[in-house]
């Protein structure tokens, strides 16, 4: 069964994870705009001065091993993704 995933630059973090989960699948097409670009995992490190620094420590990867880490491209760029999916 075909699956359409709608994407927007306003979808962040868990939106990135969802799109990555569907990437590389033969029956899936994504429509809209590339996601915000938070397809990474961050870890806070405590500094001796009492503050902390968040550092990216991992990148998301699809089931087939495609590694992301920035904006995730869509299959069909569109400003009207709902209408395009229906077409």
MODELLER restraints for C-alpha pairs under 7 A, 6 or more apart:
rsr = mdl.restraints
at = mdl.atoms
rsr.add(forms.Gaussian(group=physical.xy_distance, feature=features.Distance(at['CA:1:A'], at['CA:27:A']), mean=6.63, stdev=0.5))
rsr.add(forms.Gaussian(group=physical.xy_distance, feature=features.Distance(at['CA:2:A'], at['CA:27:A']), mean=4.85, stdev=0.5))
rsr.add(forms.Gaussian(group=physical.xy_distance, feature=features.Distance(at['CA:2:A'], at['CA:28:A']), mean=5.98, stdev=0.5))
rsr.add(forms.Gaussian(group=physical.xy_distance, feature=features.Distance(at['CA:3:A'], at['CA:27:A']), mean=6.04, stdev=0.5))
rsr.add(forms.Gaussian(group=physical.xy_distance, feature=features.Distance(at['CA:3:A'], at['CA:28:A']), mean=4.70, stdev=0.5))
rsr.add(forms.Gaussian(group=physical.xy_distance, feature=features.Distance(at['CA:3:A'], at['CA:29:A']), mean=6.51, stdev=0.5))
rsr.add(forms.Gaussian(group=physical.xy_distance, feature=features.Distance(at['CA:4:A'], at['CA:28:A']), mean=5.82, stdev=0.5))
rsr.add(forms.Gaussian(group=physical.xy_distance, feature=features.Distance(at['CA:4:A'], at['CA:29:A']), mean=5.17, stdev=0.5))
rsr.add(forms.Gaussian(group=physical.xy_distance, feature=features.Distance(at['CA:4:A'], at['CA:30:A']), mean=5.69, stdev=0.5))
rsr.add(forms.Gaussian(group=physical.xy_distance, feature=features.Distance(at['CA:4:A'], at['CA:85:A']), mean=6.80, stdev=0.5))
rsr.add(forms.Gaussian(group=physical.xy_distance, feature=features.Distance(at['CA:5:A'], at['CA:29:A']), mean=6.30, stdev=0.5))
rsr.add(forms.Gaussian(group=physical.xy_distance, feature=features.Distance(at['CA:5:A'], at['CA:30:A']), mean=4.55, stdev=0.5))
rsr.add(forms.Gaussian(group=physical.xy_distance, feature=features.Distance(at['CA:5:A'], at['CA:31:A']), mean=6.21, stdev=0.5))
rsr.add(forms.Gaussian(group=physical.xy_distance, feature=features.Distance(at['CA:6:A'], at['CA:30:A']), mean=5.78, stdev=0.5))
rsr.add(forms.Gaussian(group=physical.xy_distance, feature=features.Distance(at['CA:6:A'], at['CA:31:A']), mean=5.02, stdev=0.5))
rsr.add(forms.Gaussian(group=physical.xy_distance, feature=features.Distance(at['CA:6:A'], at['CA:32:A']), mean=5.85, stdev=0.5))
rsr.add(forms.Gaussian(group=physical.xy_distance, feature=features.Distance(at['CA:6:A'], at['CA:81:A']), mean=6.54, stdev=0.5))
rsr.add(forms.Gaussian(group=physical.xy_distance, feature=features.Distance(at['CA:7:A'], at['CA:30:A']), mean=6.77, stdev=0.5))
rsr.add(forms.Gaussian(group=physical.xy_distance, feature=features.Distance(at['CA:7:A'], at['CA:31:A']), mean=5.94, stdev=0.5))
rsr.add(forms.Gaussian(group=physical.xy_distance, feature=features.Distance(at['CA:7:A'], at['CA:32:A']), mean=4.90, stdev=0.5))
rsr.add(forms.Gaussian(group=physical.xy_distance, feature=features.Distance(at['CA:7:A'], at['CA:33:A']), mean=5.56, stdev=0.5))
rsr.add(forms.Gaussian(group=physical.xy_distance, feature=features.Distance(at['CA:7:A'], at['CA:34:A']), mean=6.53, stdev=0.5))
rsr.add(forms.Gaussian(group=physical.xy_distance, feature=features.Distance(at['CA:7:A'], at['CA:35:A']), mean=6.30, stdev=0.5))
rsr.add(forms.Gaussian(group=physical.xy_distance, feature=features.Distance(at['CA:8:A'], at['CA:32:A']), mean=5.89, stdev=0.5))
rsr.add(forms.Gaussian(group=physical.xy_distance, feature=features.Distance(at['CA:8:A'], at['CA:33:A']), mean=4.80, stdev=0.5))
rsr.add(forms.Gaussian(group=physical.xy_distance, feature=features.Distance(at['CA:8:A'], at['CA:34:A']), mean=6.13, stdev=0.5))
rsr.add(forms.Gaussian(group=physical.xy_distance, feature=features.Distance(at['CA:8:A'], at['CA:35:A']), mean=5.39, stdev=0.5))
rsr.add(forms.Gaussian(group=physical.xy_distance, feature=features.Distance(at['CA:9:A'], at['CA:33:A']), mean=5.99, stdev=0.5))
rsr.add(forms.Gaussian(group=physical.xy_distance, feature=features.Distance(at['CA:9:A'], at['CA:34:A']), mean=5.78, stdev=0.5))
rsr.add(forms.Gaussian(group=physical.xy_distance, feature=features.Distance(at['CA:9:A'], at['CA:35:A']), mean=4.25, stdev=0.5))
rsr.add(forms.Gaussian(group=physical.xy_distance, feature=features.Distance(at['CA:9:A'], at['CA:36:A']), mean=4.43, stdev=0.5))
rsr.add(forms.Gaussian(group=physical.xy_distance, feature=features.Distance(at['CA:10:A'], at['CA:35:A']), mean=6.88, stdev=0.5))
rsr.add(forms.Gaussian(group=physical.xy_distance, feature=features.Distance(at['CA:10:A'], at['CA:36:A']), mean=6.15, stdev=0.5))
rsr.add(forms.Gaussian(group=physical.xy_distance, feature=features.Distance(at['CA:11:A'], at['CA:35:A']), mean=5.98, stdev=0.5))
rsr.add(forms.Gaussian(group=physical.xy_distance, feature=features.Distance(at['CA:11:A'], at['CA:36:A']), mean=6.27, stdev=0.5))
rsr.add(forms.Gaussian(group=physical.xy_distance, feature=features.Distance(at['CA:12:A'], at['CA:35:A']), mean=6.72, stdev=0.5))
rsr.add(forms.Gaussian(group=physical.xy_distance, feature=features.Distance(at['CA:12:A'], at['CA:36:A']), mean=5.54, stdev=0.5))
rsr.add(forms.Gaussian(group=physical.xy_distance, feature=features.Distance(at['CA:12:A'], at['CA:38:A']), mean=6.08, stdev=0.5))
rsr.add(forms.Gaussian(group=physical.xy_distance, feature=features.Distance(at['CA:13:A'], at['CA:38:A']), mean=5.14, stdev=0.5))
rsr.add(forms.Gaussian(group=physical.xy_distance, feature=features.Distance(at['CA:13:A'], at['CA:39:A']), mean=6.24, stdev=0.5))
rsr.add(forms.Gaussian(group=physical.xy_distance, feature=features.Distance(at['CA:16:A'], at['CA:35:A']), mean=6.46, stdev=0.5))
rsr.add(forms.Gaussian(group=physical.xy_distance, feature=features.Distance(at['CA:16:A'], at['CA:38:A']), mean=6.45, stdev=0.5))
rsr.add(forms.Gaussian(group=physical.xy_distance, feature=features.Distance(at['CA:16:A'], at['CA:39:A']), mean=5.43, stdev=0.5))
rsr.add(forms.Gaussian(group=physical.xy_distance, feature=features.Distance(at['CA:17:A'], at['CA:39:A']), mean=6.62, stdev=0.5))
rsr.add(forms.Gaussian(group=physical.xy_distance, feature=features.Distance(at['CA:20:A'], at['CA:61:A']), mean=6.72, stdev=0.5))
rsr.add(forms.Gaussian(group=physical.xy_distance, feature=features.Distance(at['CA:20:A'], at['CA:62:A']), mean=5.35, stdev=0.5))
rsr.add(forms.Gaussian(group=physical.xy_distance, feature=features.Distance(at['CA:21:A'], at['CA:62:A']), mean=5.94, stdev=0.5))
rsr.add(forms.Gaussian(group=physical.xy_distance, feature=features.Distance(at['CA:22:A'], at['CA:28:A']), mean=6.70, stdev=0.5))
rsr.add(forms.Gaussian(group=physical.xy_distance, feature=features.Distance(at['CA:23:A'], at['CA:62:A']), mean=6.15, stdev=0.5))
rsr.add(forms.Gaussian(group=physical.xy_distance, feature=features.Distance(at['CA:24:A'], at['CA:64:A']), mean=6.66, stdev=0.5))
rsr.add(forms.Gaussian(group=physical.xy_distance, feature=features.Distance(at['CA:29:A'], at['CA:75:A']), mean=5.90, stdev=0.5))
rsr.add(forms.Gaussian(group=physical.xy_distance, feature=features.Distance(at['CA:30:A'], at['CA:74:A']), mean=5.15, stdev=0.5))
rsr.add(forms.Gaussian(group=physical.xy_distance, feature=features.Distance(at['CA:30:A'], at['CA:75:A']), mean=5.08, stdev=0.5))
rsr.add(forms.Gaussian(group=physical.xy_distance, feature=features.Distance(at['CA:30:A'], at['CA:76:A']), mean=6.20, stdev=0.5))
rsr.add(forms.Gaussian(group=physical.xy_distance, feature=features.Distance(at['CA:31:A'], at['CA:74:A']), mean=5.85, stdev=0.5))
rsr.add(forms.Gaussian(group=physical.xy_distance, feature=features.Distance(at['CA:31:A'], at['CA:75:A']), mean=6.14, stdev=0.5))
rsr.add(forms.Gaussian(group=physical.xy_distance, feature=features.Distance(at['CA:31:A'], at['CA:76:A']), mean=4.76, stdev=0.5))
rsr.add(forms.Gaussian(group=physical.xy_distance, feature=features.Distance(at['CA:31:A'], at['CA:77:A']), mean=5.93, stdev=0.5))
rsr.add(forms.Gaussian(group=physical.xy_distance, feature=features.Distance(at['CA:31:A'], at['CA:78:A']), mean=6.30, stdev=0.5))
rsr.add(forms.Gaussian(group=physical.xy_distance, feature=features.Distance(at['CA:31:A'], at['CA:81:A']), mean=5.35, stdev=0.5))
rsr.add(forms.Gaussian(group=physical.xy_distance, feature=features.Distance(at['CA:32:A'], at['CA:74:A']), mean=6.69, stdev=0.5))
rsr.add(forms.Gaussian(group=physical.xy_distance, feature=features.Distance(at['CA:32:A'], at['CA:76:A']), mean=6.50, stdev=0.5))
rsr.add(forms.Gaussian(group=physical.xy_distance, feature=features.Distance(at['CA:32:A'], at['CA:77:A']), mean=5.10, stdev=0.5))
rsr.add(forms.Gaussian(group=physical.xy_distance, feature=features.Distance(at['CA:32:A'], at['CA:78:A']), mean=4.48, stdev=0.5))
rsr.add(forms.Gaussian(group=physical.xy_distance, feature=features.Distance(at['CA:32:A'], at['CA:79:A']), mean=6.02, stdev=0.5))
rsr.add(forms.Gaussian(group=physical.xy_distance, feature=features.Distance(at['CA:32:A'], at['CA:80:A']), mean=6.92, stdev=0.5))
rsr.add(forms.Gaussian(group=physical.xy_distance, feature=features.Distance(at['CA:32:A'], at['CA:81:A']), mean=4.93, stdev=0.5))
rsr.add(forms.Gaussian(group=physical.xy_distance, feature=features.Distance(at['CA:33:A'], at['CA:74:A']), mean=6.37, stdev=0.5))
rsr.add(forms.Gaussian(group=physical.xy_distance, feature=features.Distance(at['CA:33:A'], at['CA:77:A']), mean=5.69, stdev=0.5))
rsr.add(forms.Gaussian(group=physical.xy_distance, feature=features.Distance(at['CA:33:A'], at['CA:78:A']), mean=6.39, stdev=0.5))
rsr.add(forms.Gaussian(group=physical.xy_distance, feature=features.Distance(at['CA:34:A'], at['CA:71:A']), mean=5.96, stdev=0.5))
rsr.add(forms.Gaussian(group=physical.xy_distance, feature=features.Distance(at['CA:34:A'], at['CA:72:A']), mean=5.38, stdev=0.5))
rsr.add(forms.Gaussian(group=physical.xy_distance, feature=features.Distance(at['CA:34:A'], at['CA:73:A']), mean=4.73, stdev=0.5))
rsr.add(forms.Gaussian(group=physical.xy_distance, feature=features.Distance(at['CA:34:A'], at['CA:74:A']), mean=5.59, stdev=0.5))
rsr.add(forms.Gaussian(group=physical.xy_distance, feature=features.Distance(at['CA:35:A'], at['CA:71:A']), mean=5.49, stdev=0.5))
rsr.add(forms.Gaussian(group=physical.xy_distance, feature=features.Distance(at['CA:35:A'], at['CA:72:A']), mean=5.60, stdev=0.5))
rsr.add(forms.Gaussian(group=physical.xy_distance, feature=features.Distance(at['CA:36:A'], at['CA:71:A']), mean=5.82, stdev=0.5))
rsr.add(forms.Gaussian(group=physical.xy_distance, feature=features.Distance(at['CA:37:A'], at['CA:70:A']), mean=4.33, stdev=0.5))
rsr.add(forms.Gaussian(group=physical.xy_distance, feature=features.Distance(at['CA:37:A'], at['CA:71:A']), mean=3.68, stdev=0.5))
rsr.add(forms.Gaussian(group=physical.xy_distance, feature=features.Distance(at['CA:37:A'], at['CA:72:A']), mean=6.42, stdev=0.5))
rsr.add(forms.Gaussian(group=physical.xy_distance, feature=features.Distance(at['CA:38:A'], at['CA:69:A']), mean=6.93, stdev=0.5))
rsr.add(forms.Gaussian(group=physical.xy_distance, feature=features.Distance(at['CA:38:A'], at['CA:70:A']), mean=6.16, stdev=0.5))
rsr.add(forms.Gaussian(group=physical.xy_distance, feature=features.Distance(at['CA:39:A'], at['CA:59:A']), mean=6.16, stdev=0.5))
rsr.add(forms.Gaussian(group=physical.xy_distance, feature=features.Distance(at['CA:39:A'], at['CA:60:A']), mean=5.47, stdev=0.5))
rsr.add(forms.Gaussian(group=physical.xy_distance, feature=features.Distance(at['CA:39:A'], at['CA:68:A']), mean=6.30, stdev=0.5))
rsr.add(forms.Gaussian(group=physical.xy_distance, feature=features.Distance(at['CA:39:A'], at['CA:69:A']), mean=4.89, stdev=0.5))
rsr.add(forms.Gaussian(group=physical.xy_distance, feature=features.Distance(at['CA:39:A'], at['CA:70:A']), mean=5.90, stdev=0.5))
rsr.add(forms.Gaussian(group=physical.xy_distance, feature=features.Distance(at['CA:40:A'], at['CA:56:A']), mean=6.56, stdev=0.5))
rsr.add(forms.Gaussian(group=physical.xy_distance, feature=features.Distance(at['CA:40:A'], at['CA:58:A']), mean=5.57, stdev=0.5))
rsr.add(forms.Gaussian(group=physical.xy_distance, feature=features.Distance(at['CA:40:A'], at['CA:59:A']), mean=4.30, stdev=0.5))
rsr.add(forms.Gaussian(group=physical.xy_distance, feature=features.Distance(at['CA:40:A'], at['CA:60:A']), mean=5.66, stdev=0.5))
rsr.add(forms.Gaussian(group=physical.xy_distance, feature=features.Distance(at['CA:40:A'], at['CA:69:A']), mean=5.38, stdev=0.5))
rsr.add(forms.Gaussian(group=physical.xy_distance, feature=features.Distance(at['CA:41:A'], at['CA:56:A']), mean=5.73, stdev=0.5))
rsr.add(forms.Gaussian(group=physical.xy_distance, feature=features.Distance(at['CA:41:A'], at['CA:57:A']), mean=5.91, stdev=0.5))
rsr.add(forms.Gaussian(group=physical.xy_distance, feature=features.Distance(at['CA:41:A'], at['CA:58:A']), mean=5.01, stdev=0.5))
rsr.add(forms.Gaussian(group=physical.xy_distance, feature=features.Distance(at['CA:41:A'], at['CA:59:A']), mean=6.21, stdev=0.5))
rsr.add(forms.Gaussian(group=physical.xy_distance, feature=features.Distance(at['CA:42:A'], at['CA:54:A']), mean=6.04, stdev=0.5))
rsr.add(forms.Gaussian(group=physical.xy_distance, feature=features.Distance(at['CA:42:A'], at['CA:55:A']), mean=5.34, stdev=0.5))
rsr.add(forms.Gaussian(group=physical.xy_distance, feature=features.Distance(at['CA:42:A'], at['CA:56:A']), mean=4.22, stdev=0.5))
rsr.add(forms.Gaussian(group=physical.xy_distance, feature=features.Distance(at['CA:42:A'], at['CA:57:A']), mean=5.51, stdev=0.5))
rsr.add(forms.Gaussian(group=physical.xy_distance, feature=features.Distance(at['CA:43:A'], at['CA:54:A']), mean=5.40, stdev=0.5))
rsr.add(forms.Gaussian(group=physical.xy_distance, feature=features.Distance(at['CA:43:A'], at['CA:55:A']), mean=5.51, stdev=0.5))
rsr.add(forms.Gaussian(group=physical.xy_distance, feature=features.Distance(at['CA:43:A'], at['CA:56:A']), mean=6.40, stdev=0.5))
rsr.add(forms.Gaussian(group=physical.xy_distance, feature=features.Distance(at['CA:43:A'], at['CA:57:A']), mean=6.42, stdev=0.5))
rsr.add(forms.Gaussian(group=physical.xy_distance, feature=features.Distance(at['CA:44:A'], at['CA:52:A']), mean=6.10, stdev=0.5))
rsr.add(forms.Gaussian(group=physical.xy_distance, feature=features.Distance(at['CA:44:A'], at['CA:53:A']), mean=5.47, stdev=0.5))
rsr.add(forms.Gaussian(group=physical.xy_distance, feature=features.Distance(at['CA:44:A'], at['CA:54:A']), mean=4.21, stdev=0.5))
rsr.add(forms.Gaussian(group=physical.xy_distance, feature=features.Distance(at['CA:44:A'], at['CA:55:A']), mean=6.37, stdev=0.5))
rsr.add(forms.Gaussian(group=physical.xy_distance, feature=features.Distance(at['CA:45:A'], at['CA:52:A']), mean=5.32, stdev=0.5))
rsr.add(forms.Gaussian(group=physical.xy_distance, feature=features.Distance(at['CA:45:A'], at['CA:53:A']), mean=5.18, stdev=0.5))
rsr.add(forms.Gaussian(group=physical.xy_distance, feature=features.Distance(at['CA:45:A'], at['CA:54:A']), mean=6.17, stdev=0.5))
rsr.add(forms.Gaussian(group=physical.xy_distance, feature=features.Distance(at['CA:46:A'], at['CA:52:A']), mean=4.29, stdev=0.5))
rsr.add(forms.Gaussian(group=physical.xy_distance, feature=features.Distance(at['CA:46:A'], at['CA:53:A']), mean=6.50, stdev=0.5))
rsr.add(forms.Gaussian(group=physical.xy_distance, feature=features.Distance(at['CA:59:A'], at['CA:67:A']), mean=6.75, stdev=0.5))
rsr.add(forms.Gaussian(group=physical.xy_distance, feature=features.Distance(at['CA:59:A'], at['CA:68:A']), mean=6.03, stdev=0.5))
rsr.add(forms.Gaussian(group=physical.xy_distance, feature=features.Distance(at['CA:59:A'], at['CA:69:A']), mean=4.99, stdev=0.5))
rsr.add(forms.Gaussian(group=physical.xy_distance, feature=features.Distance(at['CA:60:A'], at['CA:67:A']), mean=6.06, stdev=0.5))
rsr.add(forms.Gaussian(group=physical.xy_distance, feature=features.Distance(at['CA:60:A'], at['CA:68:A']), mean=5.47, stdev=0.5))
rsr.add(forms.Gaussian(group=physical.xy_distance, feature=features.Distance(at['CA:60:A'], at['CA:69:A']), mean=6.31, stdev=0.5))
rsr.add(forms.Gaussian(group=physical.xy_distance, feature=features.Distance(at['CA:61:A'], at['CA:67:A']), mean=4.28, stdev=0.5))
rsr.add(forms.Gaussian(group=physical.xy_distance, feature=features.Distance(at['CA:61:A'], at['CA:68:A']), mean=5.80, stdev=0.5))
